[in-house]
Amino acid sequence: MSFSKVILKQGKDKSIKRRHPWIFSGAVFGVSQELEDGEMVDVVDDRNNHLGTGFFSNRGSIVVRLLTFGEEVFDENFWKNRLESAWVLRRKLLDFDVTNSFRLIHGEGDGIPGLIIDYYDKNWVIQAHSAGIYLQIEEIAKAIKTYYSDFCETIYCKSSGTLPQTGRDFFLFGEKSETIALENNVKFAVNWVEGQKTGFFLDQRENRKLLMEYAKGKKVLNTFCYTGGFSIYAMSAGAELVTSVDISQKAVDLADRNMELNFKDANHKPVASDVFEYMKENHQEYDVIILDPPAFAKNIKSKHTATQAYKRLNIAGLKALGPKGILFTFSCSQVIDDVLFYNTVAAAAIETGRNIRVLHKLSQGPDHPTNIYHPEGHYLKGLVLFVE
């Protein structure tokens, strides 16, 4: 199967030969014919040697996102093979008896740039981050229904937020909108139609589990709590008190609902409030604090502003933490790399004057893999600090 061609300039094929899946506009010499956004294309070098096949984009600086390299072909078995590879890996990573919800396809990390598939107990939520993927939604759903029929009750496309100009949200199969997800035997109500992202933040699973080692008998503050993931894990470990704070009343109500799903009489304090104000007013009342804010930097232009926001947040968190306390602090901003995040937290520590030790460096869970040829896929950074 052959497609229209994107022709590269001389010497611009090096990154592709290193299996990096992005081709930027500056590397392109021309195209064989006029192309539509999302159209499948073959990429060739200046001597017409085939380099790979992928989706063309006329929006932004990334012109092609590659699905195959070299002689590998894109054919009718492509979606089946990629889904099978991802499914087998998750079966190795997770115990499905205690965890029935996970990320099945993580874009470039699973060899499909622009595609996210989250799985919630036989319910599949597909999110397209490119026009090319969006145009293939029906084929992807067909592969799911054909090869995973025993594990499929609903397939939902949720792409209006990621493709605001063309994407929409709709059911591809079934009509279920909510389920009770299981994560390390902890229950969460997940609604993929009304919830943020695909309904839940799956990337913190291992970090929530780590929190359990520090929460027993402690007073725990979970900021930017959303559905209360860290809160429920803390209570599962035997925390004395868990406070869940988010500026959104809807988020706080979700956190409280999830707490009740797992514990009928938990000492849980749900608070709809500005996080900074709450920590300032409740000075050193907590033994453990979690700082897990939304992405402060959406693009490179906002990098400096975001860095300052992370610094202010960590200063506030460190000041609010009691003596010999534990701070879990995170950044999910892709443009804030590990070194910059570490240095930002260190700068915040200097301003507080407290003695602080790093206990753990954290990342996204293994069901959100990073392709070794595409380091940009690593986005979640975290530190666990012991604060005297």
NORRASUL-V733400 format. One record per residue. N is the residue number from 1. RES is the residue in one letter. SS is DSSP state (~ for helix, > for strand, _ for the rest). D_FIRST is the distance of its C-alpha to the first C-alpha in whole Angstrom. Layout:
N;RES;SS;D_FIRST
N;RES;SS;D_FIRST
This chain:
1;M;_;0
2;S;_;4
3;F;_;7
4;S;>;11
5;K;>;12
6;V;>;15
7;I;>;18
8;L;>;20
9;K;_;24
10;Q;_;25
11;G;_;26
12;K;_;24
13;D;_;22
14;K;~;25
15;S;~;24
16;I;~;20
17;K;~;21
18;R;_;24
19;R;_;21
20;H;_;22
21;P;_;20
22;W;>;21
23;I;>;21
24;F;>;24
25;S;~;25
26;G;~;27
27;A;~;24
28;V;>;22
29;F;>;23
30;G;>;21
31;V;>;18
32;S;_;16
33;Q;_;17
34;E;_;19
35;L;_;17
36;E;_;18
37;D;_;19
38;G;_;17
39;E;_;14
40;M;>;11
41;V;>;11
42;D;>;10
43;V;>;13
44;V;>;15
45;D;_;18
46;D;_;21
47;R;_;20
48;N;_;16
49;N;_;16
50;H;>;13
51;L;>;14
52;G;>;12
53;T;>;10
54;G;>;13
55;F;>;14
56;F;>;16
57;S;_;20
58;N;_;23
59;R;_;25
60;G;_;27
61;S;_;27
62;I;>;24
63;V;>;21
64;V;>;18
65;R;>;18
66;L;>;15
67;L;>;14
68;T;>;13
69;F;>;14
70;G;_;14
71;E;_;12
72;E;_;11
73;V;_;8
74;F;_;7
75;D;_;7
76;E;_;10
77;N;_;12
78;F;~;12
79;W;~;15
80;K;~;17
81;N;~;17
82;R;~;18
83;L;~;21
84;E;~;22
85;S;~;22
86;A;~;24
87;W;~;26
88;V;~;27
89;L;~;29
90;R;~;31
91;R;~;32
92;K;~;33
93;L;~;35
94;L;_;36
95;D;_;39
96;F;_;38
97;D;_;41
98;V;_;43
99;T;_;39
100;N;_;37
101;S;>;36
102;F;>;33
103;R;>;30
104;L;>;27
105;I;>;25
106;H;>;26
107;G;~;23
108;E;~;23
109;G;~;25
110;D;~;23
111;G;_;19
112;I;_;19
113;P;_;20
114;G;_;22
115;L;>;22
116;I;>;25
117;I;>;26
118;D;>;30
119;Y;>;31
120;Y;>;35
121;D;_;36
122;K;_;33
123;N;>;32
124;W;>;29
125;V;>;29
126;I;>;26
127;Q;>;26
128;A;>;24
129;H;_;25
130;S;_;22
131;A;~;20
132;G;~;17
133;I;~;18
134;Y;~;20
135;L;~;18
136;Q;_;16
137;I;~;20
138;E;~;20
139;E;~;17
140;I;~;18
141;A;~;22
142;K;~;20
143;A;~;19
144;I;~;23
145;K;~;24
146;T;~;23
147;Y;~;23
148;Y;_;26
149;S;~;28
150;D;~;31
151;F;~;31
152;C;_;30
153;E;_;33
154;T;>;31
155;I;>;28
156;Y;>;29
157;C;>;27
158;K;>;30
159;S;_;28
160;S;_;31
161;G;_;32
162;T;_;29
163;L;_;28
164;P;_;31
165;Q;_;30
166;T;_;27
167;G;_;27
168;R;_;29
169;D;>;31
170;F;>;30
171;F;>;30
172;L;>;27
173;F;>;29
174;G;_;33
175;E;_;35
176;K;_;37
177;S;_;38
178;E;>;40
179;T;>;40
180;I;>;43
181;A;>;41
182;L;>;42
183;E;>;42
184;N;_;44
185;N;_;46
186;V;>;47
187;K;>;46
188;F;>;44
189;A;>;44
190;V;>;40
191;N;>;39
192;W;_;36
193;V;_;37
194;E;_;40
195;G;_;39
196;Q;_;38
197;K;_;35
198;T;_;33
199;G;_;37
200;F;_;38
201;F;_;38
202;L;~;37
203;D;~;36
204;Q;~;40
205;R;~;41
206;E;~;42
207;N;~;44
208;R;~;46
209;K;~;46
210;L;~;48
211;L;~;50
212;M;~;52
213;E;~;53
214;Y;~;55
215;A;~;56
216;K;_;59
217;G;_;62
218;K;_;61
219;K;>;61
220;V;>;57
221;L;>;56
222;N;>;52
223;T;>;51
224;F;_;48
225;C;_;48
226;Y;_;46
227;T;_;46
228;G;_;48
229;G;~;46
230;F;~;48
231;S;~;51
232;I;~;51
233;Y;~;50
234;A;~;53
235;M;~;55
236;S;~;53
237;A;_;55
238;G;_;58
239;A;_;59
240;E;_;62
241;L;>;61
242;V;>;57
243;T;>;57
244;S;>;54
245;V;>;54
246;D;>;51
247;I;_;52
248;S;_;50
249;Q;~;52
250;K;~;49
251;A;~;48
252;V;~;51
253;D;~;52
254;L;~;48
255;A;~;50
256;D;~;53
257;R;~;51
258;N;~;49
259;M;~;52
260;E;~;54
261;L;~;51
262;N;~;52
263;F;_;56
264;K;_;58
265;D;_;61
266;A;_;59
267;N;_;61
268;H;>;58
269;K;>;59
270;P;>;56
271;V;>;57
272;A;>;55
273;S;_;56
274;D;_;55
275;V;~;54
276;F;~;56
277;E;~;59
278;Y;~;59
279;M;~;59
280;K;~;62
281;E;~;64
282;N;_;64
283;H;_;65
284;Q;_;64
285;E;_;64
286;Y;>;61
287;D;>;61
288;V;>;57
289;I;>;55
290;I;>;51
291;L;>;49
292;D;_;46
293;P;_;45
294;P;_;42
295;A;_;40
296;F;_;43
297;A;_;40
298;K;_;37
299;N;_;36
300;I;~;38
301;K;~;40
302;S;~;42
303;K;~;42
304;H;~;46
305;T;~;47
306;A;~;45
307;T;~;47
308;Q;~;50
309;A;~;50
310;Y;~;49
311;K;~;52
312;R;~;54
313;L;~;53
314;N;~;53
315;I;~;57
316;A;~;57
317;G;~;56
318;L;~;58
319;K;~;61
320;A;~;61
321;L;>;60
322;G;>;64
323;P;>;65
324;K;>;63
325;G;>;60
326;I;>;56
327;L;>;54
328;F;>;50
329;T;>;48
330;F;>;45
331;S;>;42
332;C;_;39
333;S;_;38
334;Q;_;35
335;V;_;37
336;I;_;40
337;D;_;39
338;D;~;41
339;V;~;44
340;L;~;45
341;F;~;45
342;Y;~;47
343;N;~;49
344;T;~;50
345;V;~;51
346;A;~;53
347;A;~;55
348;A;~;55
349;A;~;57
350;I;~;59
351;E;~;61
352;T;~;62
353;G;_;64
354;R;_;63
355;N;_;62
356;I;>;59
357;R;>;57
358;V;>;53
359;L;>;52
360;H;>;49
361;K;>;45
362;L;>;43
363;S;_;39
364;Q;_;37
365;G;_;36
366;P;_;34
367;D;_;32
368;H;_;31
369;P;_;30
370;T;_;29
371;N;_;26
372;I;_;28
373;Y;_;26
374;H;_;26
375;P;~;30
376;E;~;30
377;G;~;29
378;H;_;33
379;Y;_;35
380;L;_;38
381;K;>;41
382;G;>;44
383;L;>;48
384;V;>;50
385;L;>;54
386;F;>;57
387;V;>;60
388;E;_;63
